[in-house]
């Protein structure tokens, strides 16, 4: 904590149990009331710049180096974009289903990692528990079977990725116009042997998240929660989908802002602004403007937005989830965990269904058509809607790249969550405890942010931190 001219600045650095590095600054006035709370992203990634000049066919492999946690999402979004460049309007059944299997493997491992390793210590031990206990080692000590399930669920998802992409991390399976391998019978049978257990463990995790939410509903209704818009892709009939669909945006009451927007027209509906104190951009819905057009993405938005799931257990769970709010969008920040586990079950069910599909053993893997100079790929990453947009020249080199990653879409909601928690738990207090500070981190962790993915900008983007006193005068400014 630092004090300057009557104000106090609390710094939480680094934010823990998230993917990547971030910093939170909270400014207090003379009465120790919250004046300002911000989530700063202090990492920098320049992918939009340094992939320029590279051959477009390298992009699906290159851009996934943004992240080691969700590389499949970047791999597939980029692959869908370059599909358009090579004129692959419709993939073969084998290629699309192999990609979908890869994506569900990604969702399974990522959602399991977040729930069991990053957020479960808060749910199982409480936000105020001792930090020496409130961690994955504490979970393994008190709940060894649960910790084991988390490890094995993630391992299963990683093995699915390896079988479809060639490697568990930074694979090469998706290529322009399709895939470079199918799933062998031996690989299929190996996964089928364990899928029943994976389904049971996924259902158990869903029960933990649902029961926690319902048992703490009064507390969670005010914790870091606020009305918001929600954005995701859905199928033409409104069914939940993570690989393909049109963009749908709902307001906090469930009214449609836009629906079934063609991915190639996203820039007509979504804009971005830059603020000087973060390396993350701030997207918003153009028609509503930056003040009111910000939105949430990810599991909560996807479950709120869709009309159904195409697997029975996930659909039953969705109905329970929507019943809590009488069919309207759920705006509880901590409900992200419940929604995330609905998707965990859905991915397990989808993997089981795909493994029984003989198209996975097909040999027709690629297509191509009329060459184009632009491609846009949009998928749902575990953390939310992911946009990849590229233009190429006659020499097949990338000339423009625009990436709007999932955590960037959630930038404004995360900042608002930090502000809400700071006002509720820190304002007016003279003693700042570790438990109180963890409340701020809990709010951020609900979004499962991947900060390393989200930190990039076009051109020079300095990080500037400004400290204001209680009269609004600048007392210190640092730029790096």
N, C-alpha and C positions, 0 to 999 in steps of 0.2 A: 504494500500500500504506500502510495506517495502523496504528500500534501503540498499544495501550492496555492498561496493567496486565498485561503479559506476553502478551497476545494480539495477533495481526496480522490485519488485515482487508484482503483483496484485493478490489477492485471492478473489474469489467469493464463499462464503460458508455460508449457503447451496445454491445449485442451486434450484430455486423455481419453483413451478407449474410443477413438475414431480413426479412420484411415487418412493419414496425412497430418499436417501440422497447422494449427490455427491459434489465434490469440483472441481473448475477450478483454475489452477494457470497459470499466464501469466508472462513470464520473459522478461523484457525490457533491452536494452543495454544503453550505455551512451547517445545516441541520442534519446532515448525513442522509438527505433524501436523494433519490436517484435523479440525476439530471440527464444522463445519457448512458446507453449501453450498446455496445457494438461488437459484432463478430468480425475480426480482421483475419484475412487469409494472407499469410506471410510467405507462402511458397510462390514460385513463378515457373510457369511452363510456357514455352513459346511454340507449341506445335503448329499453330495456324500459320506461322511464318516459316519455320524451317522445313516443312514438307513441300513448300513451293519449289518448283523445279524438279521434283522427283517424278519418275514415271507413275502414272495413275495405278498400274497394277501392283505396285509396292504398297499402296496405302493401307489395305486391310491388315497387313502384317505390321507396318510401321506405326500406325496411330495407336495400336493397342499398348504400345510402350508408355502411353499416358499413365497406365495403372497396372499393378500386379494383382489387384483384387477383383476388378471387373473387366479384364481384357476382352473377354468374349463379346461383351456388349459393343465395345468399340470396333472389334473385328467384324461383327455382323452389320452394324450400321454403315461402316465404310464399304463392306462388300455389297450391300444393297445399293449404295450410291454408284459404285463402279459397274454394277449390273446395268444400270441405265446408260452408262457411257458406252458399254459394248453392245447395247441394244437388246439386252436380255429382259424382255417385258414379262415373261412368265417362265419360271424355272421348271425343271422336270420335277415330278413328284418325289423322286429319290432325293434330289438336291434340297428341295424345300424341307422335307421331313428330317433329313440329317441335320440341317441348320437348326430346325426347331428343337430337335433332341439336344443338340449342343447348348442351345439357349436355356432349356429347362435344367440341364445339368448345372449351368452357371447360376440360375436362380436358386436351385437347391443348395449348392455349396455356399453361396453368398448370404442367403437368408439364415442358414444354419450358423454360419460364422458370426453374424451380427447378433442373433438372438442368444445363442448359448455362451459365446465368449465375451461379447461387448456389453450387452444390456442386461443379461440375466442376473449379474451380481446386484444391480439396483433393485430388481423386482424381488429377488429371493431374500436379500438381507436388509433392504430398506435404504432410502437415500442418505440417511444419517449414520449408517453403520460405519465402523472404523475402517479406514482405508486399507489397513493391513488384511482385513477380511473381505472387503467388498471388491473382489477381483476374481479372475478365472481360477486362480489357485485355491481361493476360498470355496468356490463352487465345487471344484474337484474334491476338496477335503470333506465337505458336508454332504454333497450330493454326487457321489462318484458315478452312479449309473447315468445320471443326467449329463454329466460332463462327457462320459464315454459316448453317449448317443450323439452329442454335438459333434464330436470328432469323427465318428463313423458316417454320419449324415454328410458332412462336408467331404469326406474321403470318397463316398459314393458319387457325389456330384462331380468331383474332380476326375474320377475315372471315366465318367461319361464324356467329359470334355476331352480327355486324352484320346479316347476311342474315336471321337468324331473330328477333332482338330489336330491330332498328331502329338500334342503336348498338353500338359495340364495348365501351363501358363504360356501365353504368347504363341499359340498354335498357328497353323497355316491351312486349316481345313477348308475355309470359305475362299473361293477364288472368283475372279470376274466371270459371271454367268453360271455359277454353280458351286460344286464342291470337288475336292480331288480324291475322295475315297468314300466308299459306302461303309455300312456296318456289317461285319462278318457274322455268320451264324454262331460261331464260337463266342464272339464278343456279346452278341445278343443273349445267348443262353447263360453266360456268366452274370449278366445284369439281372435277368429274370429270376435267378436263384435267390437273390437278396431283396427283390423289390417289395415283397410282402412285409418284411421287417422295416424297410424304409417308410412304407405307408403308415405302419403302426407308430413309429417314432414321431413322424410328422404330425399325426393326429394328437399324440400326447403333448407335443409342443404347442399346438393350437389350443388345447384345453388350458394349459398353463397361462397363456397370454389372455385368453377370453376370461377365465376365472379371475385373474388379477384385475382386469379392467372393470368387471362388474362388481367385484368386492370393494374397489376403491373409487367407485364412480363419482362420489361427491367430491373427493379431493381432486381427482383428475379433471373434473369439469371446469375448474378454475386454474389448474396448473398449466401454464404456457399455452393456453387454448384461446382461439379467436376465430371469428368468422373469416372465411377466405373463399376465393375461387379455386377450382380444381381442374387440372389438365391431364389428359392421357390419350392414347389411341384406343379405339374400339373397332370391332368388325362392323360391316354394314348393318347387321341386325342388332348391334349394341352389345354383343358378347365380348367378354374380357379377352384380350389378346396381348401377347408381349412381343410378337415378331412382326406383325403387319396389321394395318388398319388405318382409319382416318382419324384426324384429330378432333377431340370433343372437349369443350370447356363448359363447366357448370359454375354458377355462382353458389354462394353459401346456402341458398334455399333450394337448390336443385334446378333452377331455371337455366335453360341452355343459352349460352352466350354465342357459341357456334358449334356446328356438329358435322361430322364426316368430311372435314376439310381434307382435300387432296394434299399429301405430303409435299408435293412439288410447289404448293402455294403457301407454305408455312410462313414465308417472309411477309406475306400480305396481312398476316394475323398476329405475328409475334415480333416484337422489337426488343432491343436491349439498350440499357444506358450504363454508363461508367461512373463510378464515384471514386474520389481520390484516395480513400482510406482502405481500399481492398483491391486485391488482384482478381477478384471475382466480379463478373458483370451481373447486372440486375435486369432480367427479362420481364416483359409485361405484355399484356394483350393490347394491341394497338388501339382498338376501338374504345377502350376504357382509360388509356393513358397510364403513365407511370405511377400516379398517386393511388389509383384504384384498380389497376389492371394486373397487379402481381397475383401469383397463384401458387398453389402447392402441387407437387408431382410425387410419384412413388406409390407404394402400396395403398396408403390411405386414399389418395386421389383415384387410383385405378378401381378400388372396390366401390368407392362412392359413385364413380362415373358409369360403370358398366351396368347393363341390364341383367346379366346372368353370367355364370361360369359354365363351361361345357363339360365339366366332370361332376359327378354326383356329390361327393363329400364337400368339395369346395363350394358348390352351389348351395347346399344346405347351410354351410357356415356363413355364406354371404347373406342369406335370408335372416339368420339370427343377428348378424351384425347390423343390417338395415332396420330390423325391428326396434332396435334400441332408440332410433331417432325417427320412428314412424315413416321410414322410407326416404327421408331427407338426408342430405350429406351429413356425415359425422365430422364435426370440426374439432374433436378432442385430439390434441397433439399426441398424447400417449396411446391413442387408439391405433397409431401406426404399427405398434407391435402386434396387435390382434390381426390387423389387415395383412401384415407381413406373413404371419403364420397361416392365414387362409391361403396365401399364394404358395407357401411351402407345400401345403397339402395338394394344391392344384398342380404344382410341378411334379410331385411324386406320382399323382394319378396320370398326368399327361405322359410321363416317362413310361409308365406301365403300358398305357395304350399304344404308344409309338413302338415299343419293343415288340408288340404283336403284329405290327404292320409289315407285310412282306416287301413293301416299297423300299424299306431301308436296305435291302439286299440287291436293289436294282443296279444296273450297270450304265444306265443313261444319266450322266452326271452333269453335263454342261450344255448350255445353249448360247447363241449369240445372234445379233441382228444388225440393224443399221447403227453405225457409229454416231455418237452424240458428243457434244463438248461440255455437258453439264450433268451432274447427278446429285440427287438428294436422297439420303437414307435415314429413316426414322424408325427406331425400335424403342421398346420399353426396357431399360436397364433395371437391375434390382432397385436402384435408388430413384428411378423415375425416367421420364421421357428424354431421349437422347437424339440430338439432331447432328447429322454430318452432311455438309454441303460442299461440293467441289466443282471447279471449272478447270478445263484442260485446253491446251493449245494443239496446233496441228502436229506437233512433235510428241504428243501424248504426255506432256509435262503438266503438272498441277500449277495453275496460275493463281488460284484463289481457294482458300479453305475457310469455312466458318463452322465452328463446333459450339453447340450449346449443350453442355453436359447436364446430367441429372441434378447434381448438387448445385450448379449455377441456377437452375430453375427454382430451387428451394432457397436461394440466398436471402431474399427479403423475408420469407416466413421464418427462417432461422434467426434473423436479427430481431424480428418481432417477438419471437419466443424468448430470446435472451432478455429483452427489455421487460417483458411481462414477469418473468421469474425474478429478475433483479428488483423490480418494484414490490413484488409480493414478499420476498424473503430477505432482502438486504436493506431496503429503505428504512431509515431511522434507527438502524442498529449500530451500536458503537463497537461491538465485538463481532468480527467476521470469522466464522468457524469454517473448517474444511468441509463440513457437512452442508453448510449453506452454499458454499461455492460449488459443491457437487450438484446441487439442484440446477444450477445454470448448465452444467455439462450434461445432465440428464435430458434437459430440453433439447439440446443440440443432438445428442445421440439418438433421440427418437427418429430423426430424419436419416439416420445411418449415412452421414455425409462422407463422401470420398473427396477429401479436400485436394488431394494430389491431382485428381482428374480435372478439377474445376478451375485451377489456377493458370490461366493463360490470358493474354491480351494481344490486341493488334497494335504494334508499335510500342512506343515508350510508355510505361505505366508505373510511375514511381509510387512507392508506399509512403504516405504522409500521415503522421499522427499529430493531431492538434489537441491541446489541453486548454480548456476554457475555465475561467473563474466564475463565481456566482453571478457576476454582472455581465457575463457573456464576452469578456475581454480575453484575447489570446494571451496566455502566459508562457506557452512553450510550443514550439513547432519543430518537428524533426522529419526530415525527408531522406529516404535512401533508395 
